[in-house]
Amino acid sequence: MATIAQQSRIEQLDTFVLESIKDLFATMLNWTPVPGGHSRDFEPHPFELNEVNGCIGFGGAMTGSIFLSCPESLTMAMARTILGHDYPHGSRELSDVVGELTNMLAGGCKSRLCDHDCPVVMSIPNVIRGKLIRAASKDVKFMLQHEFALPIIGESFKVITLGKFE
């Protein structure tokens, strides 16, 4: 069970994730994600990922991971927007786009955490691709999951944050 101080930190992190997503999509894609489903669990559980997923680990005052989970069709739309319609969009380029967007998302969260007396460092991004991916994490105390819609292009994605505060 999370303490009141930990719950406050988790709520703060939840806000940082939302702010970082809003900033990232406005800056890089000129899209406005609309928050949809949201869950905040103090008992993390296995979760489903989409076909293309960026993941970055955190260490320090908070230990955990953040996932940017997208259907492949959304990844292709993001690549066309960022790289241009004439750029070839193979699996390597799609992975690069998701990896970089995940890096920027995690960087926004890291900056906000550090600004609020929660120093952390980040790993490099990893990209996980596949179908019907089910994941779980050990030794974490909370799980935040947000779903976002992108009405302008008819797609959706999710952001999953797992971790614990030291």
Summary of the structure (lengths in Angstrom):
residues: 166
radius of gyration: 15.3
end to end distance: 14.1
largest distance: 52.1
contacts: 525
relative contact order: 0.28
helix: 37%
strand: 36%
